[in-house]
Amino acid sequence: MNSPKKPSKEPSLPFLDESRRTNVLMEQMLSKFDTFGESLSAVRERVERIEPKIDKLTESVDVFQSAVRTHTDVIRAMQTDLKSITQRLEVVEAKA
């Protein structure tokens, strides 16, 4: 006994296949774009949290740089004074 034949699928028209592929590709691209957008939002939020900290650190570094310059100038002056005192002591010792 022969089973009834199922109607064979007619081959789809090429433009329908291409349209389906295009739709699938568009859906995949939109999905990836959404994922990218979510990641970008997360990065933006993190940067917004970090920016004030960076600004505060920058201010602190500026203060430290100023202090270092001041201390460097003081140390140089002290070195000059020390050389002068050392030279005077050498003269005094030479006379003695």
Backbone as a printed PyTorch tensor [residue, N CA C, xyz], in Angstrom:
tensor([[[ 0.8390, -1.1650,  0.0000],
         [ 0.0000,  0.0000,  0.0000],
         [ 0.8890,  1.2340,  0.0000]],

        [[ 0.5750,  2.0710, -0.8760],
         [ 1.3650,  3.2860, -1.0110],
         [ 0.8260,  4.3650, -0.0990]],

        [[ 1.7650,  5.0330,  0.5980],
         [ 1.3160,  6.1380,  1.4390],
         [ 1.0900,  7.3540,  0.5460]],

        [[ 0.1530,  8.1750,  0.9660],
         [-0.1210,  9.3360,  0.1230],
         [ 1.0970, 10.2600,  0.0920]],

        [[ 1.3580, 10.7490, -1.0540],
         [ 2.5110, 11.6210, -1.2180],
         [ 2.2030, 13.0030, -0.6560]],

        [[ 3.1860, 13.5010,  0.0550],
         [ 3.0510, 14.8640,  0.5510],
         [ 3.3740, 15.7950, -0.6010]],

        [[ 2.6930, 16.8850, -0.6190],
         [ 3.0100, 17.8080, -1.7020],
         [ 4.4370, 18.3310, -1.5140]],

        [[ 5.1710, 18.3120, -2.5680],
         [ 6.5590, 18.7590, -2.4810],
         [ 6.5950, 20.2800, -2.3860]],

        [[ 7.5480, 20.7240, -1.6080],
         [ 7.7020, 22.1720, -1.4920],
         [ 8.3050, 22.6800, -2.7840]],

        [[ 7.7110, 23.7100, -3.2570],
         [ 8.2860, 24.3090, -4.4420],
         [ 9.4900, 25.1210, -4.0050]],

        [[10.5160, 25.1020, -4.7770],
         [11.6750, 25.9080, -4.3990],
         [11.2640, 27.3780, -4.2920]],

        [[11.7480, 27.9800, -3.2390],
         [11.3750, 29.3850, -3.0340],
         [12.0620, 30.2350, -4.0910]],

        [[11.4390, 31.2980, -4.3390],
         [11.9850, 32.2010, -5.3360],
         [13.2480, 32.8480, -4.7910]],

        [[14.2150, 33.0830, -5.6240],
         [15.4890, 33.6240, -5.1480],
         [15.3430, 34.9270, -4.3890]],

        [[14.4740, 35.8130, -4.8190],
         [14.3660, 37.0890, -4.1220],
         [13.7820, 36.9030, -2.7200]],

        [[12.9390, 35.8690, -2.5150],
         [12.4210, 35.5960, -1.1760],
         [13.5340, 35.0770, -0.2740]],

        [[14.3830, 34.2110, -0.8090],
         [15.5220, 33.7130, -0.0330],
         [16.4260, 34.8690,  0.3710]],

        [[16.6870, 35.7420, -0.5720],
         [17.5710, 36.8740, -0.2920],
         [16.9280, 37.8070,  0.7290]],

        [[15.6340, 37.9850,  0.6400],
         [14.9100, 38.8320,  1.5810],
         [14.9710, 38.2360,  2.9870]],

        [[14.8050, 36.9370,  3.0860],
         [14.8900, 36.2660,  4.3900],
         [16.2920, 36.4100,  4.9770]],

        [[17.2930, 36.2000,  4.1420],
         [18.6770, 36.3490,  4.6180],
         [18.9260, 37.7740,  5.1100]],

        [[18.4180, 38.7250,  4.3480],
         [18.5920, 40.1270,  4.7300],
         [17.9110, 40.4030,  6.0660]],

        [[16.6960, 39.8640,  6.2370],
         [15.9790, 40.0680,  7.5020],
         [16.7250, 39.4360,  8.6750]],

        [[17.2410, 38.2410,  8.4730],
         [18.0010, 37.5670,  9.5340],
         [19.2500, 38.3750,  9.8560]],

        [[19.9390, 38.8230,  8.8400],
         [21.1450, 39.6220,  9.0430],
         [20.8160, 40.9180,  9.7940]],

        [[19.7370, 41.5670,  9.4040],
         [19.3300, 42.8010, 10.0860],
         [19.0120, 42.5340, 11.5520]],

        [[18.3090, 41.4450, 11.8420],
         [17.9890, 41.1000, 13.2270],
         [19.2650, 40.8540, 14.0280]],

        [[20.2180, 40.1480, 13.4370],
         [21.4830, 39.8870, 14.1220],
         [22.2410, 41.1900, 14.3790]],

        [[22.2590, 42.0550, 13.3780],
         [22.9650, 43.3230, 13.5330],
         [22.3010, 44.1930, 14.6010]],

        [[20.9760, 44.2430, 14.6020],
         [20.2650, 45.0250, 15.6130],
         [20.5280, 44.4820, 17.0100]],

        [[20.5460, 43.1660, 17.1290],
         [20.8330, 42.5480, 18.4220],
         [22.2290, 42.9290, 18.8960]],

        [[23.2080, 42.8470, 18.0050],
         [24.5800, 43.2050, 18.3760],
         [24.6950, 44.7010, 18.6620]],

        [[23.9690, 45.5090, 17.9190],
         [23.9950, 46.9460, 18.1560],
         [23.4000, 47.2750, 19.5220]],

        [[22.3180, 46.5800, 19.8830],
         [21.7240, 46.7790, 21.2130],
         [22.7110, 46.4040, 22.3040]],

        [[23.3910, 45.2730, 22.1200],
         [24.3950, 44.8410, 23.0910],
         [25.5170, 45.8650, 23.1870]],

        [[25.9520, 46.3730, 22.0490],
         [26.9950, 47.3930, 22.0280],
         [26.5210, 48.6480, 22.7600]],

        [[25.2910, 49.0590, 22.4900],
         [24.7250, 50.2390, 23.1450],
         [24.6610, 50.0780, 24.6540]],

        [[24.2740, 48.8910, 25.1260],
         [24.2260, 48.6350, 26.5650],
         [25.6280, 48.7120, 27.1640]],

        [[26.5970, 48.1360, 26.4700],
         [27.9750, 48.1860, 26.9570],
         [28.4810, 49.6200, 26.9880]],

        [[28.1550, 50.3780, 25.9700],
         [28.5790, 51.7720, 25.9110],
         [27.9530, 52.5670, 27.0530]],

        [[26.7120, 52.2950, 27.3670],
         [26.0590, 52.9610, 28.4920],
         [26.7600, 52.6320, 29.8000]],

        [[27.1510, 51.3720, 29.9580],
         [27.8570, 50.9640, 31.1790],
         [29.1960, 51.6930, 31.2770]],

        [[29.8840, 51.8250, 30.1620],
         [31.1690, 52.5450, 30.1550],
         [30.9370, 54.0090, 30.5060]],

        [[29.9240, 54.6020, 29.9310],
         [29.6140, 56.0150, 30.2050],
         [29.3180, 56.2200, 31.6910]],

        [[28.5350, 55.3320, 32.2830],
         [28.2190, 55.4360, 33.7080],
         [29.4900, 55.3300, 34.5540]],

        [[30.3630, 54.4120, 34.1830],
         [31.6010, 54.2410, 34.9470],
         [32.4910, 55.4820, 34.8340]],

        [[32.5900, 56.0270, 33.6400],
         [33.4000, 57.2280, 33.4350],
         [32.8250, 58.3780, 34.2650]],

        [[31.5100, 58.4900, 34.3040],
         [30.8760, 59.5530, 35.0880],
         [31.1860, 59.3960, 36.5780]],

        [[31.3120, 58.1610, 37.0570],
         [31.6750, 57.9360, 38.4620],
         [33.1430, 58.2210, 38.7100]],

        [[33.9780, 57.9450, 37.7220],
         [35.4240, 58.0820, 37.8880],
         [35.8870, 59.5230, 37.7080]],

        [[35.2340, 60.2790, 36.8510],
         [35.6750, 61.6510, 36.5450],
         [35.8890, 62.5240, 37.7800]],

        [[34.9430, 62.5650, 38.7350],
         [35.1760, 63.4080, 39.9250],
         [36.4110, 62.9640, 40.7130]],

        [[36.6390, 61.6660, 40.7650],
         [37.8140, 61.1610, 41.4770],
         [39.0970, 61.6130, 40.7780]],

        [[39.0840, 61.5680, 39.4570],
         [40.2580, 62.0050, 38.6950],
         [40.4920, 63.4940, 38.9100]],

        [[39.4130, 64.2770, 38.9080],
         [39.5470, 65.7190, 39.1400],
         [40.1600, 65.9830, 40.5180]],

        [[39.6920, 65.2510, 41.5160],
         [40.2110, 65.4310, 42.8700],
         [41.6830, 65.0300, 42.9390]],

        [[42.0410, 63.9230, 42.2920],
         [43.4380, 63.4920, 42.2740],
         [44.3200, 64.5030, 41.5520]],

        [[43.7990, 65.0760, 40.4820],
         [44.5500, 66.0890, 39.7410],
         [44.8360, 67.2910, 40.6340]],

        [[43.8390, 67.7120, 41.3990],
         [44.0410, 68.8250, 42.3290],
         [45.1080, 68.4750, 43.3680]],

        [[45.0560, 67.2460, 43.8890],
         [46.0410, 66.8090, 44.8800],
         [47.4420, 66.7930, 44.2850]],

        [[47.5630, 66.3070, 43.0690],
         [48.8680, 66.2690, 42.4020],
         [49.3970, 67.6860, 42.2180]],

        [[48.5230, 68.6090, 41.8580],
         [48.9440, 70.0070, 41.6950],
         [49.4940, 70.5620, 43.0040]],

        [[48.8280, 70.2570, 44.1170],
         [49.2830, 70.7150, 45.4280],
         [50.6430, 70.0940, 45.7460]],

        [[50.7820, 68.7910, 45.4930],
         [52.0590, 68.1140, 45.7620],
         [53.1850, 68.6800, 44.8950]],

        [[52.8880, 68.9470, 43.6400],
         [53.9150, 69.5170, 42.7590],
         [54.3900, 70.8710, 43.2780]],

        [[53.4570, 71.6650, 43.7290],
         [53.8290, 72.9660, 44.2760],
         [54.6980, 72.8000, 45.5250]],

        [[54.3120, 71.8750, 46.3870],
         [55.0810, 71.6310, 47.6080],
         [56.4750, 71.1210, 47.2760]],

        [[56.5690, 70.2450, 46.3010],
         [57.8770, 69.6990, 45.9080],
         [58.7630, 70.8110, 45.3670]],

        [[58.2070, 71.6850, 44.5490],
         [58.9980, 72.8060, 44.0290],
         [59.5170, 73.6850, 45.1730]],

        [[58.6310, 73.9870, 46.1150],
         [59.0230, 74.8160, 47.2580],
         [60.1220, 74.1350, 48.0630]],

        [[59.9360, 72.8600, 48.3540],
         [60.9380, 72.1230, 49.1330],
         [62.2550, 71.9940, 48.3690]],

        [[62.1690, 71.8290, 47.0680],
         [63.3900, 71.7570, 46.2520],
         [64.1640, 73.0660, 46.3480]],

        [[63.4440, 74.1710, 46.2630],
         [64.1050, 75.4830, 46.3880],
         [64.7460, 75.6430, 47.7670]],

        [[64.0480, 75.2220, 48.8140],
         [64.5810, 75.3200, 50.1750],
         [65.8260, 74.4460, 50.3190]],

        [[65.7700, 73.2290, 49.7830],
         [66.9200, 72.3170, 49.8790],
         [68.1200, 72.9000, 49.1340]],

        [[67.8840, 73.4600, 47.9610],
         [68.9960, 74.0700, 47.2090],
         [69.6170, 75.2220, 48.0020]],

        [[68.7770, 76.0460, 48.6140],
         [69.2840, 77.1550, 49.4250],
         [70.0890, 76.6200, 50.6060]],

        [[69.5950, 75.5570, 51.2130],
         [70.3110, 74.9570, 52.3470],
         [71.6520, 74.3800, 51.8940]],

        [[71.6690, 73.7650, 50.7210],
         [72.9260, 73.2250, 50.1990],
         [73.9380, 74.3440, 49.9730]],

        [[73.4580, 75.4420, 49.4170],
         [74.3430, 76.5970, 49.1910],
         [74.8760, 77.1160, 50.5250]],

        [[73.9810, 77.2480, 51.5070],
         [74.4070, 77.7030, 52.8330],
         [75.4110, 76.7350, 53.4460]],

        [[75.1690, 75.4500, 53.3030],
         [76.0640, 74.4380, 53.8660],
         [77.4440, 74.5100, 53.2180]],

        [[77.4850, 74.7020, 51.9080],
         [78.7800, 74.8350, 51.2270],
         [79.5260, 76.0570, 51.7470]],

        [[78.7820, 77.1410, 51.9140],
         [79.4040, 78.3670, 52.4140],
         [79.9520, 78.1650, 53.8260]],

        [[79.1840, 77.5500, 54.6880],
         [79.6270, 77.2840, 56.0640],
         [80.8280, 76.3570, 56.0650]],

        [[80.7800, 75.3170, 55.2190],
         [81.8940, 74.3720, 55.1340],
         [83.1660, 75.0910, 54.6950]],

        [[83.0550, 75.9550, 53.7140],
         [84.2240, 76.7080, 53.2350],
         [84.7760, 77.6120, 54.3420]],

        [[83.9100, 78.2730, 55.0910],
         [84.3700, 79.1230, 56.1890],
         [85.0740, 78.3110, 57.2600]],

        [[84.5110, 77.1390, 57.5630],
         [85.1380, 76.2910, 58.5680],
         [86.5210, 75.8270, 58.0970]],

        [[86.6280, 75.5150, 56.8190],
         [87.9280, 75.0840, 56.2870],
         [88.9390, 76.2190, 56.4100]],

        [[88.5200, 77.4390, 56.1770],
         [89.4180, 78.6060, 56.2900],
         [89.8330, 78.7730, 57.7480]],

        [[88.8640, 78.6770, 58.6720],
         [89.1580, 78.8350, 60.0970],
         [90.1240, 77.7360, 60.5510]],

        [[89.8860, 76.4950, 60.1030],
         [90.7480, 75.3850, 60.5030],
         [92.1480, 75.5530, 59.9020]],

        [[92.2130, 76.0770, 58.7190],
         [93.5180, 76.2810, 58.0740],
         [94.3300, 77.3310, 58.8120]],

        [[93.6740, 78.3110, 59.3610],
         [94.3810, 79.3610, 60.1060],
         [94.8110, 78.8800, 61.4790]],

        [[94.1160, 77.8910, 61.9670],
         [94.4340, 77.4490, 63.3380],
         [95.6060, 76.5370, 63.4360]]])
